[in-house]
């Protein structure tokens, strides 16, 4: 059991601007969208395990992460978006 204390508000409009795939993932996570700034992948303990500048690349190497459930926090010029990520 875990608790996430951060509350993020995203309009329906903004939610359609991002695609995170594949999910579940194994070695690489891709994030497609417009006006992307950065992303942070958190483990279930709330620790940031991968930080990526999405202005430079939209493919994230996750091969060093253990299998499990994570959250991906994506920042863009229009706000923040959080999605659950499963790594196999």
Gaussian input, Z-matrix of N, CA and C with variables (Angstrom, degrees):
# hf/3-21g

backbone

0 1
 N
 C     1     B1
 C     2     B2     1     A1
 N     3     B3     2     A2     1     D1
 C     4     B4     3     A3     2     D2
 C     5     B5     4     A4     3     D3
 N     6     B6     5     A5     4     D4
 C     7     B7     6     A6     5     D5
 C     8     B8     7     A7     6     D6
 N     9     B9     8     A8     7     D7
 C    10    B10     9     A9     8     D8
 C    11    B11    10    A10     9     D9
 N    12    B12    11    A11    10    D10
 C    13    B13    12    A12    11    D11
 C    14    B14    13    A13    12    D12
 N    15    B15    14    A14    13    D13
 C    16    B16    15    A15    14    D14
 C    17    B17    16    A16    15    D15
 N    18    B18    17    A17    16    D16
 C    19    B19    18    A18    17    D17
 C    20    B20    19    A19    18    D18
 N    21    B21    20    A20    19    D19
 C    22    B22    21    A21    20    D20
 C    23    B23    22    A22    21    D21
 N    24    B24    23    A23    22    D22
 C    25    B25    24    A24    23    D23
 C    26    B26    25    A25    24    D24
 N    27    B27    26    A26    25    D25
 C    28    B28    27    A27    26    D26
 C    29    B29    28    A28    27    D27
 N    30    B30    29    A29    28    D28
 C    31    B31    30    A30    29    D29
 C    32    B32    31    A31    30    D30
 N    33    B33    32    A32    31    D31
 C    34    B34    33    A33    32    D32
 C    35    B35    34    A34    33    D33
 N    36    B36    35    A35    34    D34
 C    37    B37    36    A36    35    D35
 C    38    B38    37    A37    36    D36
 N    39    B39    38    A38    37    D37
 C    40    B40    39    A39    38    D38
 C    41    B41    40    A40    39    D39
 N    42    B42    41    A41    40    D40
 C    43    B43    42    A42    41    D41
 C    44    B44    43    A43    42    D42
 N    45    B45    44    A44    43    D43
 C    46    B46    45    A45    44    D44
 C    47    B47    46    A46    45    D45
 N    48    B48    47    A47    46    D46
 C    49    B49    48    A48    47    D47
 C    50    B50    49    A49    48    D48
 N    51    B51    50    A50    49    D49
 C    52    B52    51    A51    50    D50
 C    53    B53    52    A52    51    D51
 N    54    B54    53    A53    52    D52
 C    55    B55    54    A54    53    D53
 C    56    B56    55    A55    54    D54
 N    57    B57    56    A56    55    D55
 C    58    B58    57    A57    56    D56
 C    59    B59    58    A58    57    D57
 N    60    B60    59    A59    58    D58
 C    61    B61    60    A60    59    D59
 C    62    B62    61    A61    60    D60
 N    63    B63    62    A62    61    D61
 C    64    B64    63    A63    62    D62
 C    65    B65    64    A64    63    D63
 N    66    B66    65    A65    64    D64
 C    67    B67    66    A66    65    D65
 C    68    B68    67    A67    66    D66
 N    69    B69    68    A68    67    D67
 C    70    B70    69    A69    68    D68
 C    71    B71    70    A70    69    D69
 N    72    B72    71    A71    70    D70
 C    73    B73    72    A72    71    D71
 C    74    B74    73    A73    72    D72
 N    75    B75    74    A74    73    D73
 C    76    B76    75    A75    74    D74
 C    77    B77    76    A76    75    D75
 N    78    B78    77    A77    76    D76
 C    79    B79    78    A78    77    D77
 C    80    B80    79    A79    78    D78
 N    81    B81    80    A80    79    D79
 C    82    B82    81    A81    80    D80
 C    83    B83    82    A82    81    D81
 N    84    B84    83    A83    82    D82
 C    85    B85    84    A84    83    D83
 C    86    B86    85    A85    84    D84
 N    87    B87    86    A86    85    D85
 C    88    B88    87    A87    86    D86
 C    89    B89    88    A88    87    D87
 N    90    B90    89    A89    88    D88
 C    91    B91    90    A90    89    D89
 C    92    B92    91    A91    90    D90
 N    93    B93    92    A92    91    D91
 C    94    B94    93    A93    92    D92
 C    95    B95    94    A94    93    D93
 N    96    B96    95    A95    94    D94
 C    97    B97    96    A96    95    D95
 C    98    B98    97    A97    96    D96
 N    99    B99    98    A98    97    D97
 C   100   B100    99    A99    98    D98
 C   101   B101   100   A100    99    D99
 N   102   B102   101   A101   100   D100
 C   103   B103   102   A102   101   D101
 C   104   B104   103   A103   102   D102
 N   105   B105   104   A104   103   D103
 C   106   B106   105   A105   104   D104
 C   107   B107   106   A106   105   D105
 N   108   B108   107   A107   106   D106
 C   109   B109   108   A108   107   D107
 C   110   B110   109   A109   108   D108
 N   111   B111   110   A110   109   D109
 C   112   B112   111   A111   110   D110
 C   113   B113   112   A112   111   D111
 N   114   B114   113   A113   112   D112
 C   115   B115   114   A114   113   D113
 C   116   B116   115   A115   114   D114
 N   117   B117   116   A116   115   D115
 C   118   B118   117   A117   116   D116
 C   119   B119   118   A118   117   D117
 N   120   B120   119   A119   118   D118
 C   121   B121   120   A120   119   D119
 C   122   B122   121   A121   120   D120
 N   123   B123   122   A122   121   D121
 C   124   B124   123   A123   122   D122
 C   125   B125   124   A124   123   D123
 N   126   B126   125   A125   124   D124
 C   127   B127   126   A126   125   D125
 C   128   B128   127   A127   126   D126
 N   129   B129   128   A128   127   D127
 C   130   B130   129   A129   128   D128
 C   131   B131   130   A130   129   D129
 N   132   B132   131   A131   130   D130
 C   133   B133   132   A132   131   D131
 C   134   B134   133   A133   132   D132
 N   135   B135   134   A134   133   D133
 C   136   B136   135   A135   134   D134
 C   137   B137   136   A136   135   D135
 N   138   B138   137   A137   136   D136
 C   139   B139   138   A138   137   D137
 C   140   B140   139   A139   138   D138
 N   141   B141   140   A140   139   D139
 C   142   B142   141   A141   140   D140
 C   143   B143   142   A142   141   D141
 N   144   B144   143   A143   142   D142
 C   145   B145   144   A144   143   D143
 C   146   B146   145   A145   144   D144
 N   147   B147   146   A146   145   D145
 C   148   B148   147   A147   146   D146
 C   149   B149   148   A148   147   D147
 N   150   B150   149   A149   148   D148
 C   151   B151   150   A150   149   D149
 C   152   B152   151   A151   150   D150
 N   153   B153   152   A152   151   D151
 C   154   B154   153   A153   152   D152
 C   155   B155   154   A154   153   D153
 N   156   B156   155   A155   154   D154
 C   157   B157   156   A156   155   D155
 C   158   B158   157   A157   156   D156
 N   159   B159   158   A158   157   D157
 C   160   B160   159   A159   158   D158
 C   161   B161   160   A160   159   D159
 N   162   B162   161   A161   160   D160
 C   163   B163   162   A162   161   D161
 C   164   B164   163   A163   162   D162
 N   165   B165   164   A164   163   D163
 C   166   B166   165   A165   164   D164
 C   167   B167   166   A166   165   D165
 N   168   B168   167   A167   166   D166
 C   169   B169   168   A168   167   D167
 C   170   B170   169   A169   168   D168
 N   171   B171   170   A170   169   D169
 C   172   B172   171   A171   170   D170
 C   173   B173   172   A172   171   D171
 N   174   B174   173   A173   172   D172
 C   175   B175   174   A174   173   D173
 C   176   B176   175   A175   174   D174
 N   177   B177   176   A176   175   D175
 C   178   B178   177   A177   176   D176
 C   179   B179   178   A178   177   D177
 N   180   B180   179   A179   178   D178
 C   181   B181   180   A180   179   D179
 C   182   B182   181   A181   180   D180
 N   183   B183   182   A182   181   D181
 C   184   B184   183   A183   182   D182
 C   185   B185   184   A184   183   D183
 N   186   B186   185   A185   184   D184
 C   187   B187   186   A186   185   D185
 C   188   B188   187   A187   186   D186
 N   189   B189   188   A188   187   D187
 C   190   B190   189   A189   188   D188
 C   191   B191   190   A190   189   D189
 N   192   B192   191   A191   190   D190
 C   193   B193   192   A192   191   D191
 C   194   B194   193   A193   192   D192
 N   195   B195   194   A194   193   D193
 C   196   B196   195   A195   194   D194
 C   197   B197   196   A196   195   D195
 N   198   B198   197   A197   196   D196
 C   199   B199   198   A198   197   D197
 C   200   B200   199   A199   198   D198
 N   201   B201   200   A200   199   D199
 C   202   B202   201   A201   200   D200
 C   203   B203   202   A202   201   D201
 N   204   B204   203   A203   202   D202
 C   205   B205   204   A204   203   D203
 C   206   B206   205   A205   204   D204
 N   207   B207   206   A206   205   D205
 C   208   B208   207   A207   206   D206
 C   209   B209   208   A208   207   D207
 N   210   B210   209   A209   208   D208
 C   211   B211   210   A210   209   D209
 C   212   B212   211   A211   210   D210
 N   213   B213   212   A212   211   D211
 C   214   B214   213   A213   212   D212
 C   215   B215   214   A214   213   D213
 N   216   B216   215   A215   214   D214
 C   217   B217   216   A216   215   D215
 C   218   B218   217   A217   216   D216
 N   219   B219   218   A218   217   D217
 C   220   B220   219   A219   218   D218
 C   221   B221   220   A220   219   D219
 N   222   B222   221   A221   220   D220
 C   223   B223   222   A222   221   D221
 C   224   B224   223   A223   222   D222
 N   225   B225   224   A224   223   D223
 C   226   B226   225   A225   224   D224
 C   227   B227   226   A226   225   D225
 N   228   B228   227   A227   226   D226
 C   229   B229   228   A228   227   D227
 C   230   B230   229   A229   228   D228
 N   231   B231   230   A230   229   D229
 C   232   B232   231   A231   230   D230
 C   233   B233   232   A232   231   D231
 N   234   B234   233   A233   232   D232
 C   235   B235   234   A234   233   D233
 C   236   B236   235   A235   234   D234
 N   237   B237   236   A236   235   D235
 C   238   B238   237   A237   236   D236
 C   239   B239   238   A238   237   D237
 N   240   B240   239   A239   238   D238
 C   241   B241   240   A240   239   D239
 C   242   B242   241   A241   240   D240
 N   243   B243   242   A242   241   D241
 C   244   B244   243   A243   242   D242
 C   245   B245   244   A244   243   D243
 N   246   B246   245   A245   244   D244
 C   247   B247   246   A246   245   D245
 C   248   B248   247   A247   246   D246
 N   249   B249   248   A248   247   D247
 C   250   B250   249   A249   248   D248
 C   251   B251   250   A250   249   D249
 N   252   B252   251   A251   250   D250
 C   253   B253   252   A252   251   D251
 C   254   B254   253   A253   252   D252
 N   255   B255   254   A254   253   D253
 C   256   B256   255   A255   254   D254
 C   257   B257   256   A256   255   D255
 N   258   B258   257   A257   256   D256
 C   259   B259   258   A258   257   D257
 C   260   B260   259   A259   258   D258
 N   261   B261   260   A260   259   D259
 C   262   B262   261   A261   260   D260
 C   263   B263   262   A262   261   D261

   B1=1.4516
   B2=1.5165
   B3=1.3166
   B4=1.4544
   B5=1.5209
   B6=1.3150
   B7=1.4513
   B8=1.5133
   B9=1.3122
   B10=1.4639
   B11=1.5173
   B12=1.3230
   B13=1.4529
   B14=1.5228
   B15=1.3196
   B16=1.4624
   B17=1.5130
   B18=1.3139
   B19=1.4531
   B20=1.5127
   B21=1.3144
   B22=1.4514
   B23=1.5173
   B24=1.3018
   B25=1.4603
   B26=1.5218
   B27=1.3144
   B28=1.4573
   B29=1.5161
   B30=1.3262
   B31=1.4528
   B32=1.5193
   B33=1.3254
   B34=1.4682
   B35=1.5162
   B36=1.3090
   B37=1.4634
   B38=1.5279
   B39=1.3357
   B40=1.4591
   B41=1.5162
   B42=1.3396
   B43=1.4551
   B44=1.5185
   B45=1.3059
   B46=1.4559
   B47=1.5225
   B48=1.3167
   B49=1.4554
   B50=1.5205
   B51=1.3283
   B52=1.4526
   B53=1.5141
   B54=1.3199
   B55=1.4554
   B56=1.5220
   B57=1.3294
   B58=1.4636
   B59=1.5220
   B60=1.3352
   B61=1.4605
   B62=1.5195
   B63=1.3171
   B64=1.4591
   B65=1.5159
   B66=1.2881
   B67=1.4557
   B68=1.5138
   B69=1.3135
   B70=1.4570
   B71=1.5394
   B72=1.3292
   B73=1.4627
   B74=1.5280
   B75=1.3407
   B76=1.4602
   B77=1.5268
   B78=1.3268
   B79=1.4650
   B80=1.5241
   B81=1.3200
   B82=1.4638
   B83=1.5192
   B84=1.3295
   B85=1.4527
   B86=1.5204
   B87=1.3169
   B88=1.4591
   B89=1.5184
   B90=1.3207
   B91=1.4563
   B92=1.5197
   B93=1.3246
   B94=1.4611
   B95=1.5160
   B96=1.3067
   B97=1.4570
   B98=1.5108
   B99=1.3119
   B100=1.4589
   B101=1.5243
   B102=1.3122
   B103=1.4714
   B104=1.5242
   B105=1.3278
   B106=1.4622
   B107=1.5155
   B108=1.3296
   B109=1.4588
   B110=1.5276
   B111=1.3357
   B112=1.4629
   B113=1.5199
   B114=1.3277
   B115=1.4609
   B116=1.5189
   B117=1.3220
   B118=1.4557
   B119=1.5164
   B120=1.3197
   B121=1.4545
   B122=1.5253
   B123=1.3382
   B124=1.4613
   B125=1.5247
   B126=1.3344
   B127=1.4564
   B128=1.5266
   B129=1.3253
   B130=1.4582
   B131=1.5238
   B132=1.3239
   B133=1.4595
   B134=1.5239
   B135=1.3372
   B136=1.4603
   B137=1.5122
   B138=1.3261
   B139=1.4730
   B140=1.5167
   B141=1.3142
   B142=1.4574
   B143=1.5219
   B144=1.3428
   B145=1.4619
   B146=1.5236
   B147=1.3340
   B148=1.4644
   B149=1.5272
   B150=1.3378
   B151=1.4629
   B152=1.5183
   B153=1.3345
   B154=1.4572
   B155=1.5237
   B156=1.3248
   B157=1.4627
   B158=1.5246
   B159=1.3244
   B160=1.4644
   B161=1.5229
   B162=1.3163
   B163=1.4611
   B164=1.5278
   B165=1.3445
   B166=1.4591
   B167=1.5298
   B168=1.3250
   B169=1.4639
   B170=1.5127
   B171=1.3205
   B172=1.4517
   B173=1.5263
   B174=1.3403
   B175=1.4616
   B176=1.5207
   B177=1.3306
   B178=1.4573
   B179=1.5256
   B180=1.3269
   B181=1.4659
   B182=1.5254
   B183=1.3224
   B184=1.4636
   B185=1.5258
   B186=1.3316
   B187=1.4631
   B188=1.5291
   B189=1.3439
   B190=1.4617
   B191=1.5272
   B192=1.3465
   B193=1.4620
   B194=1.5285
   B195=1.3128
   B196=1.4611
   B197=1.5198
   B198=1.3131
   B199=1.4621
   B200=1.5160
   B201=1.3254
   B202=1.4556
   B203=1.5123
   B204=1.3137
   B205=1.4601
   B206=1.5253
   B207=1.3093
   B208=1.4583
   B209=1.5229
   B210=1.3226
   B211=1.4587
   B212=1.5244
   B213=1.3274
   B214=1.4595
   B215=1.5188
   B216=1.3225
   B217=1.4588
   B218=1.5287
   B219=1.3290
   B220=1.4676
   B221=1.5172
   B222=1.3217
   B223=1.4539
   B224=1.5163
   B225=1.3245
   B226=1.4632
   B227=1.5178
   B228=1.3150
   B229=1.4565
   B230=1.5276
   B231=1.3175
   B232=1.4598
   B233=1.5202
   B234=1.3196
   B235=1.4590
   B236=1.5087
   B237=1.3274
   B238=1.4569
   B239=1.5171
   B240=1.3272
   B241=1.4591
   B242=1.5210
   B243=1.3109
   B244=1.4639
   B245=1.5157
   B246=1.3359
   B247=1.4622
   B248=1.5208
   B249=1.3257
   B250=1.4607
   B251=1.5311
   B252=1.3307
   B253=1.4514
   B254=1.5099
   B255=1.3099
   B256=1.4669
   B257=1.5225
   B258=1.3209
   B259=1.4597
   B260=1.5130
   B261=1.3572
   B262=1.4681
   B263=1.5067
   A1=108.38
   A2=115.55
   A3=119.50
   A4=109.84
   A5=115.73
   A6=121.86
   A7=108.59
   A8=115.82
   A9=120.89
   A10=106.76
   A11=116.78
   A12=121.50
   A13=113.54
   A14=117.71
   A15=119.93
   A16=110.01
   A17=116.13
   A18=121.10
   A19=107.28
   A20=115.73
   A21=120.49
   A22=107.97
   A23=115.87
   A24=119.97
   A25=108.23
   A26=115.35
   A27=121.04
   A28=107.69
   A29=116.05
   A30=118.81
   A31=109.59
   A32=117.07
   A33=120.87
   A34=110.02
   A35=116.65
   A36=122.02
   A37=110.88
   A38=116.29
   A39=121.56
   A40=112.30
   A41=117.08
   A42=119.98
   A43=111.88
   A44=118.27
   A45=121.71
   A46=112.55
   A47=117.95
   A48=121.44
   A49=113.44
   A50=118.53
   A51=121.87
   A52=110.95
   A53=114.94
   A54=121.29
   A55=107.01
   A56=115.93
   A57=122.10
   A58=106.35
   A59=116.66
   A60=119.99
   A61=110.56
   A62=119.55
   A63=126.77
   A64=109.23
   A65=116.49
   A66=122.04
   A67=107.58
   A68=119.28
   A69=129.35
   A70=112.70
   A71=113.91
   A72=121.14
   A73=109.75
   A74=115.51
   A75=119.54
   A76=112.22
   A77=118.25
   A78=121.23
   A79=114.69
   A80=116.56
   A81=120.96
   A82=109.21
   A83=115.83
   A84=122.39
   A85=107.28
   A86=117.28
   A87=122.02
   A88=109.84
   A89=116.02
   A90=121.63
   A91=107.12
   A92=115.48
   A93=121.04
   A94=109.01
   A95=115.96
   A96=120.80
   A97=110.27
   A98=114.50
   A99=120.59
   A100=110.07
   A101=115.55
   A102=122.97
   A103=112.48
   A104=117.19
   A105=121.80
   A106=110.77
   A107=116.25
   A108=121.11
   A109=110.38
   A110=116.61
   A111=119.37
   A112=110.19
   A113=114.84
   A114=120.18
   A115=108.54
   A116=114.54
   A117=121.86
   A118=107.56
   A119=116.35
   A120=121.42
   A121=107.26
   A122=116.03
   A123=122.79
   A124=110.46
   A125=116.22
   A126=119.42
   A127=108.14
   A128=117.26
   A129=120.50
   A130=113.46
   A131=117.17
   A132=120.98
   A133=111.77
   A134=116.75
   A135=120.94
   A136=114.42
   A137=116.80
   A138=120.36
   A139=110.41
   A140=117.19
   A141=121.55
   A142=107.94
   A143=116.66
   A144=120.20
   A145=112.48
   A146=118.37
   A147=121.57
   A148=108.28
   A149=116.23
   A150=122.46
   A151=108.18
   A152=117.35
   A153=120.66
   A154=110.58
   A155=116.22
   A156=122.46
   A157=107.14
   A158=117.50
   A159=120.98
   A160=113.01
   A161=117.71
   A162=119.92
   A163=110.39
   A164=115.93
   A165=121.38
   A166=112.08
   A167=117.23
   A168=122.04
   A169=109.37
   A170=116.46
   A171=119.80
   A172=110.78
   A173=116.28
   A174=122.43
   A175=107.56
   A176=116.00
   A177=121.08
   A178=108.94
   A179=116.26
   A180=121.67
   A181=107.95
   A182=116.46
   A183=121.80
   A184=111.30
   A185=117.17
   A186=121.80
   A187=112.84
   A188=118.08
   A189=120.53
   A190=112.88
   A191=118.13
   A192=120.79
   A193=110.73
   A194=115.71
   A195=120.89
   A196=110.10
   A197=116.81
   A198=121.64
   A199=109.15
   A200=115.97
   A201=119.84
   A202=111.84
   A203=114.39
   A204=121.97
   A205=108.70
   A206=116.25
   A207=124.10
   A208=108.52
   A209=116.83
   A210=120.90
   A211=107.67
   A212=115.19
   A213=121.53
   A214=106.89
   A215=116.55
   A216=122.57
   A217=106.69
   A218=116.48
   A219=121.79
   A220=108.42
   A221=116.46
   A222=121.64
   A223=109.85
   A224=114.94
   A225=120.68
   A226=107.78
   A227=115.85
   A228=120.49
   A229=111.50
   A230=117.74
   A231=121.55
   A232=113.87
   A233=118.80
   A234=120.28
   A235=111.98
   A236=115.23
   A237=121.57
   A238=110.67
   A239=114.42
   A240=121.75
   A241=107.28
   A242=117.35
   A243=121.49
   A244=108.77
   A245=116.00
   A246=120.67
   A247=109.34
   A248=116.07
   A249=121.77
   A250=107.89
   A251=116.34
   A252=123.18
   A253=109.37
   A254=116.76
   A255=121.70
   A256=107.83
   A257=115.54
   A258=120.71
   A259=107.30
   A260=115.15
   A261=121.01
   A262=110.46
   D1=141.11
   D2=179.52
   D3=-145.46
   D4=160.38
   D5=179.48
   D6=-127.39
   D7=135.14
   D8=173.96
   D9=-109.44
   D10=118.61
   D11=-175.18
   D12=-87.45
   D13=-15.54
   D14=-179.17
   D15=-79.46
   D16=130.71
   D17=175.48
   D18=-108.66
   D19=125.02
   D20=-177.93
   D21=-119.84
   D22=131.82
   D23=179.56
   D24=-110.16
   D25=126.67
   D26=-179.47
   D27=-134.00
   D28=133.68
   D29=178.33
   D30=-71.88
   D31=157.55
   D32=177.27
   D33=-57.49
   D34=-36.10
   D35=178.58
   D36=-56.92
   D37=-48.03
   D38=-177.68
   D39=-67.03
   D40=-33.91
   D41=-177.13
   D42=-62.94
   D43=-28.20
   D44=-179.08
   D45=-82.69
   D46=-1.26
   D47=-176.19
   D48=-89.21
   D49=-7.59
   D50=-175.99
   D51=-123.12
   D52=143.63
   D53=170.67
   D54=-129.94
   D55=122.87
   D56=179.18
   D57=-113.54
   D58=119.24
   D59=-176.49
   D60=-152.69
   D61=158.81
   D62=-12.34
   D63=-74.68
   D64=157.92
   D65=177.76
   D66=-146.87
   D67=103.29
   D68=14.48
   D69=-71.86
   D70=153.14
   D71=-177.51
   D72=-121.06
   D73=164.04
   D74=177.46
   D75=-124.55
   D76=-57.85
   D77=-174.59
   D78=-115.52
   D79=-33.90
   D80=-176.12
   D81=-134.80
   D82=138.92
   D83=174.90
   D84=-115.84
   D85=131.12
   D86=179.04
   D87=-109.29
   D88=140.12
   D89=176.69
   D90=-128.22
   D91=116.65
   D92=177.73
   D93=-108.68
   D94=141.47
   D95=178.26
   D96=168.19
   D97=175.86
   D98=-179.73
   D99=-106.56
   D100=149.70
   D101=175.10
   D102=60.55
   D103=32.61
   D104=179.99
   D105=-73.09
   D106=144.01
   D107=178.82
   D108=-114.25
   D109=-57.78
   D110=-176.58
   D111=-159.90
   D112=168.84
   D113=174.83
   D114=-141.76
   D115=152.03
   D116=175.45
   D117=-134.24
   D118=129.94
   D119=175.37
   D120=-100.03
   D121=129.05
   D122=-179.82
   D123=-113.38
   D124=143.04
   D125=172.39
   D126=-82.56
   D127=179.38
   D128=-176.50
   D129=-70.99
   D130=-11.57
   D131=175.39
   D132=-89.71
   D133=1.81
   D134=178.80
   D135=83.83
   D136=9.56
   D137=178.60
   D138=-85.50
   D139=133.79
   D140=174.79
   D141=-72.08
   D142=122.57
   D143=-177.85
   D144=-109.67
   D145=-23.18
   D146=176.91
   D147=-146.00
   D148=126.85
   D149=173.73
   D150=-115.22
   D151=133.95
   D152=-176.98
   D153=-136.19
   D154=135.41
   D155=173.00
   D156=-84.56
   D157=105.49
   D158=-176.46
   D159=-77.03
   D160=-5.68
   D161=174.31
   D162=-77.24
   D163=-18.91
   D164=-179.89
   D165=-97.52
   D166=-38.85
   D167=-178.10
   D168=-150.70
   D169=153.06
   D170=176.90
   D171=-118.68
   D172=14.20
   D173=174.67
   D174=-116.63
   D175=129.98
   D176=-175.23
   D177=-117.29
   D178=126.63
   D179=177.08
   D180=-77.09
   D181=115.28
   D182=178.80
   D183=-116.22
   D184=14.39
   D185=-175.37
   D186=-62.30
   D187=-22.81
   D188=-178.74
   D189=-88.77
   D190=-2.18
   D191=-179.69
   D192=-88.40
   D193=143.98
   D194=178.29
   D195=-74.29
   D196=156.11
   D197=175.58
   D198=-59.00
   D199=141.93
   D200=178.86
   D201=155.91
   D202=-168.42
   D203=-178.92
   D204=-105.69
   D205=135.05
   D206=-179.50
   D207=-134.42
   D208=171.15
   D209=169.16
   D210=-121.40
   D211=145.75
   D212=178.05
   D213=-114.55
   D214=121.19
   D215=176.86
   D216=-102.14
   D217=116.07
   D218=-178.38
   D219=-108.38
   D220=127.68
   D221=177.55
   D222=-108.09
   D223=134.18
   D224=176.10
   D225=-133.10
   D226=178.55
   D227=177.96
   D228=-65.08
   D229=-18.44
   D230=-176.81
   D231=-100.61
   D232=-3.63
   D233=179.16
   D234=142.99
   D235=-159.01
   D236=-178.52
   D237=-121.14
   D238=153.06
   D239=-178.47
   D240=-140.26
   D241=136.39
   D242=179.82
   D243=-121.40
   D244=133.71
   D245=178.21
   D246=-135.62
   D247=145.62
   D248=175.99
   D249=-76.20
   D250=140.82
   D251=179.53
   D252=-128.24
   D253=132.25
   D254=174.97
   D255=-109.09
   D256=127.71
   D257=177.10
   D258=-111.65
   D259=126.74
   D260=-178.63
   D261=-95.32

